[in-house]
Amino acid sequence: MTSLQSALDAFKNPEPWRDEDVAKIQRLRDAHQRIQSEIRKIVVGMDKVVRLTLIGLFGQGHCLLMGVPGLGKTLLVRTLASSLSLKFRRVQFTPDLMPADITGSEVIEEDKSTGERAFRFLEGPLFTNILLADEINRTPPKTQAALLEAMQERQVTTGGVRRDLEAPFFVLATQNPVEQEGTYPLPEAQLDRFMFQINVGYPTEDEEKTILALTTSGYQPDIKPVLHREEILELQQMVRLVIIDENVVDFILRLVRATRSSEPAAPDFIRKWVTYGASPRAGQNLIVGSKAAAVLDGRNRVKVEDVMEVAHAVLGHRIIRNFAAEAEGVSAAQIVDQLLKAVS
């Protein structure tokens, strides 16, 4: 087991990359382009969403997709799973959904030859590689909590028995930001478990015209798998080894600490608009997310631009605005925009 001091030393002074590791990164860059091409066969105009989703996957995080119904969020996740040759399951979250409906449950089976009865565990939809949790805010807190354990611990507990989930395990949850009647809003502690919150917007006019043509003409795309499970697991481990210089870490540290109104160096607009800022988990996700972004571009060293690319997805749902911000119509995205300008 790696000691604390050796881990700190490895973070500050990473070992030089081997030629074969650099070659693997180049293969991932090529695979990233092929995955984008496969998804474009059926998903139109969502390149940024796809890229952030892949960053979350290779960073071993989970993503929350925010957008109104009908934008193709479910289609995107299903197509992504096909292009990665991973097991995929979808759960439509409803108010009557129970924890056992997603984790699985034990049933009694009888051996007809002997008459003996025994318990057998039936796996729920959580036992997959990519899980689409559709409208996660429509299920009660106890079911949300069961999903939370799986997201954080990569395991489920049923009947006092812990059962590990097969890696990779990646949750993509969707939420409708408009219709909030009859919903159970995710508490801040649970929102914090999502590495990214990705906002899915409306397509442009040309993109929407293409969508109409593709979806009403009987077009059936052939999605070919680009990466397999073993390759994905290997690349997830490589992301952690990407080099990040101290000046980039300092930039991340300043950015996260500047979100907290209690910090002496916090900008005036943070004191005016923010009640609670981001926790250290935000800094962790900024580092891992920027490392994954660098790898997808074929680099083994993080740049400040990588951090800025993932900053909105990491910080947007971790900044708790106060009444003044809501009254003035200031969004979390606008606050992050000002933060990036103030800290850069």
C-alpha positions as a Markdown table, in Angstrom:
| # | Residue | x | y | z |
|---|---|---|---|---|
| 1 | Met | 0.0 | 0.0 | 0.0 |
| 2 | Thr | 1.3 | 3.5 | -0.9 |
| 3 | Ser | 2.2 | 5.6 | 2.1 |
| 4 | Leu | 1.0 | 9.2 | 2.5 |
| 5 | Gln | 4.5 | 10.7 | 1.9 |
| 6 | Ser | 5.2 | 8.6 | -1.2 |
| 7 | Ala | 1.8 | 9.6 | -2.6 |
| 8 | Leu | 2.6 | 13.3 | -2.0 |
| 9 | Asp | 6.0 | 12.9 | -3.5 |
| 10 | Ala | 4.6 | 11.2 | -6.6 |
| 11 | Phe | 2.1 | 14.0 | -7.0 |
| 12 | Lys | 4.7 | 16.7 | -6.9 |
| 13 | Asn | 7.4 | 14.8 | -8.8 |
| 14 | Pro | 5.7 | 12.4 | -11.2 |
| 15 | Glu | 7.8 | 9.7 | -12.9 |
| 16 | Pro | 8.6 | 10.2 | -16.7 |
| 17 | Trp | 6.1 | 8.6 | -19.0 |
| 18 | Arg | 7.1 | 5.5 | -20.9 |
| 19 | Asp | 6.9 | 5.3 | -24.7 |
| 20 | Glu | 4.2 | 2.7 | -24.5 |
| 21 | Asp | 2.1 | 4.9 | -22.2 |
| 22 | Val | 2.3 | 7.8 | -24.5 |
| 23 | Ala | 1.3 | 5.5 | -27.4 |
| 24 | Lys | -1.8 | 4.5 | -25.4 |
| 25 | Ile | -2.8 | 8.1 | -24.9 |
| 26 | Gln | -2.5 | 8.7 | -28.7 |
| 27 | Arg | -4.8 | 5.7 | -29.2 |
| 28 | Leu | -7.3 | 7.2 | -26.8 |
| 29 | Arg | -7.2 | 10.5 | -28.7 |
| 30 | Asp | -8.0 | 8.6 | -31.9 |
| 31 | Ala | -10.7 | 6.6 | -30.1 |
| 32 | His | -12.2 | 9.8 | -28.9 |
| 33 | Gln | -12.5 | 11.1 | -32.4 |
| 34 | Arg | -14.1 | 7.8 | -33.6 |
| 35 | Ile | -16.5 | 7.8 | -30.7 |
| 36 | Gln | -17.6 | 11.3 | -31.6 |
| 37 | Ser | -18.1 | 10.1 | -35.2 |
| 38 | Glu | -20.2 | 7.1 | -34.2 |
| 39 | Ile | -22.4 | 9.2 | -31.9 |
| 40 | Arg | -22.8 | 11.9 | -34.7 |
| 41 | Lys | -24.5 | 9.2 | -36.8 |
| 42 | Ile | -27.6 | 9.6 | -34.7 |
| 43 | Val | -27.1 | 12.4 | -32.2 |
| 44 | Val | -26.9 | 15.9 | -33.7 |
| 45 | Gly | -25.2 | 19.0 | -32.3 |
| 46 | Met | -24.2 | 17.8 | -28.9 |
| 47 | Asp | -20.4 | 17.5 | -29.3 |
| 48 | Lys | -19.6 | 19.5 | -26.1 |
| 49 | Val | -22.1 | 17.4 | -24.1 |
| 50 | Val | -20.5 | 14.2 | -25.5 |
| 51 | Arg | -17.0 | 15.4 | -24.7 |
| 52 | Leu | -17.8 | 16.3 | -21.1 |
| 53 | Thr | -19.6 | 13.0 | -20.7 |
| 54 | Leu | -16.5 | 11.1 | -21.9 |
| 55 | Ile | -14.3 | 13.2 | -19.6 |
| 56 | Gly | -16.6 | 12.1 | -16.7 |
| 57 | Leu | -16.4 | 8.5 | -17.7 |
| 58 | Phe | -12.6 | 8.4 | -18.0 |
| 59 | Gly | -12.3 | 10.4 | -14.8 |
| 60 | Gln | -14.4 | 7.8 | -13.0 |
| 61 | Gly | -17.1 | 10.3 | -12.1 |
| 62 | His | -20.8 | 10.6 | -12.6 |
| 63 | Cys | -22.7 | 13.2 | -14.6 |
| 64 | Leu | -26.1 | 15.0 | -14.2 |
| 65 | Leu | -27.7 | 16.0 | -17.5 |
| 66 | Met | -30.0 | 19.1 | -17.1 |
| 67 | Gly | -32.4 | 19.8 | -19.9 |
| 68 | Val | -36.0 | 19.9 | -20.9 |
| 69 | Pro | -37.6 | 16.7 | -22.3 |
| 70 | Gly | -37.1 | 15.8 | -25.9 |
| 71 | Leu | -33.5 | 17.0 | -26.4 |
| 72 | Gly | -32.2 | 13.4 | -26.9 |
| 73 | Lys | -30.5 | 12.9 | -23.5 |
| 74 | Thr | -31.6 | 9.2 | -23.4 |
| 75 | Leu | -30.6 | 8.6 | -27.0 |
| 76 | Leu | -27.2 | 10.1 | -26.3 |
| 77 | Val | -26.5 | 7.8 | -23.3 |
| 78 | Arg | -27.7 | 4.7 | -25.2 |
| 79 | Thr | -25.6 | 5.5 | -28.2 |
| 80 | Leu | -22.6 | 6.2 | -26.0 |
| 81 | Ala | -22.9 | 2.8 | -24.3 |
| 82 | Ser | -23.1 | 1.1 | -27.7 |
| 83 | Ser | -20.0 | 2.9 | -29.0 |
| 84 | Leu | -18.1 | 1.8 | -25.9 |
| 85 | Ser | -19.3 | -1.8 | -25.9 |
| 86 | Leu | -20.6 | -1.6 | -22.3 |
| 87 | Lys | -23.7 | -3.0 | -20.6 |
| 88 | Phe | -26.4 | -0.3 | -20.4 |
| 89 | Arg | -29.6 | -0.1 | -18.4 |
| 90 | Arg | -32.2 | 2.6 | -18.0 |
| 91 | Val | -34.4 | 3.3 | -14.9 |
| 92 | Gln | -37.3 | 5.6 | -15.1 |
| 93 | Phe | -37.5 | 7.1 | -11.7 |
| 94 | Thr | -41.0 | 7.5 | -10.3 |
| 95 | Pro | -42.5 | 8.4 | -6.9 |
| 96 | Asp | -43.4 | 4.8 | -6.1 |
| 97 | Leu | -39.9 | 3.4 | -6.9 |
| 98 | Met | -38.4 | 1.5 | -4.0 |
| 99 | Pro | -34.7 | 1.0 | -3.2 |
| 100 | Ala | -35.0 | -2.8 | -4.0 |
| 101 | Asp | -36.3 | -1.9 | -7.4 |
| 102 | Ile | -32.9 | -0.6 | -8.4 |
| 103 | Thr | -30.5 | -2.6 | -6.1 |
| 104 | Gly | -32.2 | -6.0 | -6.4 |
| 105 | Ser | -33.8 | -8.2 | -3.8 |
| 106 | Glu | -33.6 | -11.7 | -2.4 |
| 107 | Val | -36.3 | -14.2 | -3.4 |
| 108 | Ile | -37.1 | -17.7 | -2.0 |
| 109 | Glu | -36.6 | -20.5 | -4.5 |
| 110 | Glu | -37.7 | -24.1 | -4.0 |
| 111 | Asp | -35.7 | -27.1 | -5.2 |
| 112 | Lys | -38.5 | -29.2 | -6.8 |
| 113 | Ser | -36.4 | -32.4 | -6.4 |
| 114 | Thr | -35.7 | -32.0 | -2.7 |
| 115 | Gly | -38.3 | -29.6 | -1.6 |
| 116 | Glu | -35.6 | -27.4 | 0.1 |
| 117 | Arg | -36.0 | -23.7 | 0.0 |
| 118 | Ala | -33.2 | -21.1 | -0.3 |
| 119 | Phe | -32.7 | -17.5 | -0.9 |
| 120 | Arg | -31.4 | -16.2 | -4.2 |
| 121 | Phe | -30.4 | -12.7 | -5.0 |
| 122 | Leu | -31.9 | -11.1 | -8.1 |
| 123 | Glu | -29.7 | -8.3 | -9.4 |
| 124 | Gly | -31.4 | -4.9 | -10.0 |
| 125 | Pro | -30.6 | -2.5 | -12.8 |
| 126 | Leu | -27.7 | -1.1 | -10.8 |
| 127 | Phe | -25.6 | -4.1 | -11.9 |
| 128 | Thr | -24.5 | -2.7 | -15.1 |
| 129 | Asn | -21.7 | -0.5 | -16.6 |
| 130 | Ile | -23.7 | 2.6 | -17.7 |
| 131 | Leu | -26.9 | 3.4 | -15.8 |
| 132 | Leu | -29.3 | 6.1 | -17.1 |
| 133 | Ala | -31.2 | 7.4 | -14.1 |
| 134 | Asp | -34.0 | 9.2 | -15.9 |
| 135 | Glu | -35.6 | 12.1 | -13.9 |
| 136 | Ile | -33.7 | 11.3 | -10.7 |
| 137 | Asn | -35.6 | 14.0 | -8.8 |
| 138 | Arg | -38.9 | 12.2 | -9.2 |
| 139 | Thr | -38.1 | 9.4 | -6.8 |
| 140 | Pro | -38.2 | 9.6 | -2.9 |
| 141 | Pro | -35.1 | 10.3 | -0.9 |
| 142 | Lys | -34.6 | 6.7 | 0.3 |
| 143 | Thr | -34.4 | 5.5 | -3.3 |
| 144 | Gln | -32.0 | 8.4 | -4.2 |
| 145 | Ala | -29.9 | 7.3 | -1.2 |
| 146 | Ala | -29.6 | 3.7 | -2.5 |
| 147 | Leu | -28.3 | 5.1 | -5.7 |
| 148 | Leu | -25.9 | 7.4 | -3.8 |
| 149 | Glu | -24.2 | 4.4 | -2.1 |
| 150 | Ala | -23.7 | 2.8 | -5.5 |
| 151 | Met | -22.3 | 6.0 | -6.9 |
| 152 | Gln | -19.9 | 6.6 | -4.1 |
| 153 | Glu | -18.9 | 3.1 | -2.9 |
| 154 | Arg | -19.4 | 1.2 | -6.2 |
| 155 | Gln | -21.4 | -1.4 | -4.2 |
| 156 | Val | -24.9 | -2.1 | -3.0 |
| 157 | Thr | -26.0 | -3.5 | 0.4 |
| 158 | Thr | -29.0 | -5.8 | 0.6 |
| 159 | Gly | -29.9 | -8.0 | 3.5 |
| 160 | Gly | -26.8 | -6.9 | 5.3 |
| 161 | Val | -24.6 | -8.2 | 2.4 |
| 162 | Arg | -22.3 | -6.0 | 0.4 |
| 163 | Arg | -22.2 | -6.7 | -3.3 |
| 164 | Asp | -19.6 | -5.0 | -5.5 |
| 165 | Leu | -20.5 | -3.5 | -8.8 |
| 166 | Glu | -18.6 | -4.4 | -11.9 |
| 167 | Ala | -16.2 | -1.7 | -13.1 |
| 168 | Pro | -16.5 | 0.6 | -14.9 |
| 169 | Phe | -19.7 | 1.9 | -13.2 |
| 170 | Phe | -20.9 | 5.2 | -14.6 |
| 171 | Val | -24.2 | 6.9 | -13.7 |
| 172 | Leu | -25.8 | 9.4 | -16.0 |
| 173 | Ala | -28.8 | 11.0 | -14.4 |
| 174 | Thr | -31.2 | 13.4 | -16.1 |
| 175 | Gln | -33.3 | 16.1 | -14.5 |
| 176 | Asn | -35.9 | 18.5 | -16.0 |
| 177 | Pro | -35.1 | 22.1 | -14.7 |
| 178 | Val | -38.6 | 23.4 | -15.6 |
| 179 | Glu | -41.2 | 21.0 | -14.2 |
| 180 | Gln | -40.7 | 20.7 | -10.4 |
| 181 | Glu | -44.2 | 19.8 | -9.3 |
| 182 | Gly | -44.3 | 16.5 | -7.4 |
| 183 | Thr | -40.5 | 16.2 | -7.3 |
| 184 | Tyr | -37.9 | 15.5 | -4.6 |
| 185 | Pro | -35.0 | 17.9 | -5.2 |
| 186 | Leu | -31.6 | 16.4 | -4.7 |
| 187 | Pro | -30.0 | 17.8 | -1.5 |
| 188 | Glu | -26.7 | 19.6 | -1.9 |
| 189 | Ala | -24.7 | 16.7 | -0.4 |
| 190 | Gln | -26.1 | 14.4 | -3.1 |
| 191 | Leu | -25.6 | 16.9 | -5.9 |
| 192 | Asp | -21.9 | 17.1 | -4.8 |
| 193 | Arg | -21.5 | 13.4 | -5.6 |
| 194 | Phe | -21.9 | 14.2 | -9.3 |
| 195 | Met | -18.6 | 15.1 | -10.9 |
| 196 | Phe | -20.3 | 17.2 | -13.6 |
| 197 | Gln | -23.6 | 18.9 | -14.1 |
| 198 | Ile | -23.9 | 19.2 | -17.9 |
| 199 | Asn | -26.5 | 21.6 | -19.2 |
| 200 | Val | -28.2 | 20.4 | -22.4 |
| 201 | Gly | -29.6 | 23.2 | -24.5 |
| 202 | Tyr | -31.8 | 23.5 | -27.6 |
| 203 | Pro | -30.3 | 22.7 | -31.0 |
| 204 | Thr | -29.6 | 25.4 | -33.6 |
| 205 | Glu | -32.0 | 25.8 | -36.5 |
| 206 | Asp | -29.8 | 23.8 | -38.9 |
| 207 | Glu | -29.2 | 21.1 | -36.3 |
| 208 | Glu | -33.0 | 20.8 | -35.6 |
| 209 | Lys | -33.7 | 20.5 | -39.3 |
| 210 | Thr | -31.2 | 17.6 | -39.5 |
| 211 | Ile | -32.8 | 16.0 | -36.4 |
| 212 | Leu | -36.2 | 16.1 | -38.1 |
| 213 | Ala | -34.8 | 14.5 | -41.3 |
| 214 | Leu | -33.0 | 11.7 | -39.4 |
| 215 | Thr | -35.8 | 10.8 | -37.1 |
| 216 | Thr | -38.7 | 10.8 | -39.6 |
| 217 | Ser | -37.2 | 9.0 | -42.5 |
| 218 | Gly | -36.7 | 5.4 | -41.3 |
| 219 | Tyr | -32.9 | 6.0 | -41.0 |
| 220 | Gln | -31.2 | 3.2 | -38.9 |
| 221 | Pro | -27.6 | 3.9 | -38.1 |
| 222 | Asp | -25.1 | 1.2 | -37.4 |
| 223 | Ile | -23.2 | 2.1 | -34.2 |
| 224 | Lys | -19.9 | 0.2 | -34.0 |
| 225 | Pro | -18.1 | -0.3 | -30.7 |
| 226 | Val | -14.8 | 1.6 | -30.5 |
| 227 | Leu | -13.5 | 0.7 | -27.0 |
| 228 | His | -14.0 | -2.4 | -24.9 |
| 229 | Arg | -14.3 | -2.7 | -21.2 |
| 230 | Glu | -10.7 | -3.7 | -20.5 |
| 231 | Glu | -9.3 | -0.8 | -22.6 |
| 232 | Ile | -11.6 | 1.6 | -20.7 |
| 233 | Leu | -10.4 | 0.4 | -17.3 |
| 234 | Glu | -6.8 | 0.7 | -18.4 |
| 235 | Leu | -7.3 | 4.3 | -19.6 |
| 236 | Gln | -9.1 | 5.3 | -16.5 |
| 237 | Gln | -6.0 | 4.3 | -14.5 |
| 238 | Met | -3.8 | 6.2 | -16.9 |
| 239 | Val | -5.8 | 9.4 | -16.4 |
| 240 | Arg | -4.7 | 9.6 | -12.7 |
| 241 | Leu | -1.0 | 9.5 | -13.9 |
| 242 | Val | -1.2 | 12.6 | -16.1 |
| 243 | Ile | 1.2 | 15.3 | -15.1 |
| 244 | Ile | -0.2 | 18.5 | -13.6 |
| 245 | Asp | 2.3 | 21.3 | -12.8 |
| 246 | Glu | 2.2 | 23.1 | -9.5 |
| 247 | Asn | 1.1 | 26.4 | -11.1 |
| 248 | Val | -2.0 | 24.6 | -12.5 |
| 249 | Val | -2.8 | 23.1 | -9.0 |
| 250 | Asp | -2.4 | 26.6 | -7.5 |
| 251 | Phe | -4.8 | 28.0 | -10.1 |
| 252 | Ile | -7.4 | 25.3 | -9.1 |
| 253 | Leu | -6.8 | 26.0 | -5.5 |
| 254 | Arg | -7.4 | 29.8 | -5.9 |
| 255 | Leu | -10.5 | 29.1 | -8.0 |
| 256 | Val | -12.1 | 26.8 | -5.5 |
| 257 | Arg | -11.3 | 28.9 | -2.4 |
| 258 | Ala | -12.5 | 32.0 | -4.2 |
| 259 | Thr | -16.1 | 30.5 | -4.3 |
| 260 | Arg | -16.3 | 30.8 | -0.5 |
| 261 | Ser | -17.7 | 34.0 | 0.9 |
| 262 | Ser | -15.9 | 33.3 | 4.2 |
| 263 | Glu | -12.5 | 33.5 | 2.6 |
| 264 | Pro | -10.7 | 36.8 | 3.1 |
| 265 | Ala | -9.6 | 36.9 | -0.5 |
| 266 | Ala | -13.0 | 36.2 | -1.9 |
| 267 | Pro | -14.2 | 38.7 | -4.6 |
| 268 | Asp | -16.9 | 41.2 | -3.7 |
| 269 | Phe | -19.4 | 39.6 | -6.0 |
| 270 | Ile | -19.0 | 36.2 | -4.2 |
| 271 | Arg | -19.8 | 37.9 | -0.8 |
| 272 | Lys | -22.8 | 39.5 | -2.5 |
| 273 | Trp | -24.3 | 36.5 | -4.3 |
| 274 | Val | -23.0 | 33.3 | -2.7 |
| 275 | Thr | -24.1 | 31.6 | 0.6 |
| 276 | Tyr | -21.9 | 28.5 | 0.4 |
| 277 | Gly | -19.0 | 27.8 | -2.0 |
| 278 | Ala | -17.4 | 24.6 | -3.3 |
| 279 | Ser | -15.9 | 21.9 | -1.1 |
| 280 | Pro | -12.4 | 20.3 | -1.6 |
| 281 | Arg | -14.2 | 17.7 | -3.7 |
| 282 | Ala | -14.6 | 20.3 | -6.3 |
| 283 | Gly | -10.8 | 20.7 | -6.5 |
| 284 | Gln | -10.4 | 17.0 | -6.8 |
| 285 | Asn | -12.9 | 16.9 | -9.7 |
| 286 | Leu | -11.2 | 19.9 | -11.4 |
| 287 | Ile | -7.9 | 18.1 | -11.3 |
| 288 | Val | -9.2 | 14.7 | -12.5 |
| 289 | Gly | -11.5 | 16.3 | -15.1 |
| 290 | Ser | -8.7 | 18.4 | -16.5 |
| 291 | Lys | -6.4 | 15.3 | -16.6 |
| 292 | Ala | -9.1 | 13.4 | -18.6 |
| 293 | Ala | -9.5 | 16.4 | -20.9 |
| 294 | Ala | -5.8 | 16.4 | -21.6 |
| 295 | Val | -5.7 | 12.7 | -22.3 |
| 296 | Leu | -8.6 | 13.0 | -24.8 |
| 297 | Asp | -6.5 | 15.5 | -26.6 |
| 298 | Gly | -3.5 | 13.2 | -26.7 |
| 299 | Arg | -1.5 | 15.0 | -24.0 |
| 300 | Asn | 0.1 | 13.7 | -20.8 |
| 301 | Arg | 0.3 | 17.2 | -19.1 |
| 302 | Val | -2.5 | 19.4 | -18.0 |
| 303 | Lys | -2.9 | 23.0 | -19.2 |
| 304 | Val | -4.9 | 25.8 | -17.5 |
| 305 | Glu | -7.2 | 25.7 | -20.5 |
| 306 | Asp | -8.2 | 22.1 | -19.5 |
| 307 | Val | -9.3 | 23.4 | -16.1 |
| 308 | Met | -11.3 | 26.2 | -17.7 |
| 309 | Glu | -13.0 | 23.7 | -20.0 |
| 310 | Val | -14.5 | 21.7 | -17.1 |
| 311 | Ala | -14.9 | 24.6 | -14.6 |
| 312 | His | -18.6 | 25.3 | -15.3 |
| 313 | Ala | -19.5 | 21.6 | -15.2 |
| 314 | Val | -17.7 | 21.1 | -11.8 |
| 315 | Leu | -18.6 | 24.4 | -10.0 |
| 316 | Gly | -22.0 | 25.2 | -11.4 |
| 317 | His | -24.0 | 22.9 | -9.1 |
| 318 | Arg | -21.7 | 23.4 | -6.1 |
| 319 | Ile | -22.2 | 27.2 | -5.7 |
| 320 | Ile | -25.2 | 27.9 | -3.5 |
| 321 | Arg | -26.6 | 31.3 | -4.4 |
| 322 | Asn | -28.3 | 33.5 | -1.9 |
| 323 | Phe | -31.6 | 35.5 | -2.2 |
| 324 | Ala | -29.8 | 38.5 | -3.7 |
| 325 | Ala | -28.5 | 36.5 | -6.6 |
| 326 | Glu | -31.9 | 35.0 | -7.3 |
| 327 | Ala | -33.6 | 38.3 | -7.0 |
| 328 | Glu | -31.2 | 39.9 | -9.5 |
| 329 | Gly | -31.4 | 36.9 | -11.9 |
| 330 | Val | -27.7 | 36.0 | -11.5 |
| 331 | Ser | -27.1 | 32.4 | -12.5 |
| 332 | Ala | -24.4 | 30.1 | -11.2 |
| 333 | Ala | -22.9 | 30.0 | -14.7 |
| 334 | Gln | -22.5 | 33.8 | -14.6 |
| 335 | Ile | -20.8 | 33.6 | -11.2 |
| 336 | Val | -18.4 | 31.0 | -12.6 |
| 337 | Asp | -17.7 | 33.3 | -15.6 |
| 338 | Gln | -16.8 | 36.1 | -13.3 |
| 339 | Leu | -14.7 | 33.8 | -11.1 |
| 340 | Leu | -12.6 | 32.6 | -14.0 |
| 341 | Lys | -11.9 | 36.2 | -15.0 |
| 342 | Ala | -11.1 | 37.3 | -11.5 |
| 343 | Val | -8.7 | 34.3 | -10.8 |
| 344 | Ser | -7.0 | 34.1 | -14.1 |
